[in-house]
Amino acid sequence: MNIKTMIAVAMLTSVAAPAFAQSFYVVQDVKTKKCTITESKPTTTETTVVSGDTVYKTRAEAETGMKTVKVCTSN
């Protein structure tokens, strides 16, 4: 393999890798008290993160985690 090709692949990989790292949060709407899963941490006061400091790597993990959060299971 050509050294320039290897360097180009390494550069592209380092730039693209963070785009694949997703995080999921369990949030609760303040008004309706309904829990949902979001891909970004809420920045408004309309929703609150109810999973504490837990950031889930997959949606499936977040769905399982949502079932264990007390405020989400009581509604």
Protein Blocks (a to p, Z undefined) as FASTA:
>chain_A
ZZklmmmmmmmmmmmmmmmmccddddddfklopacddfbdcfbfkbccfkljaccfbfkl
mmmmmmmpmklmmZZ
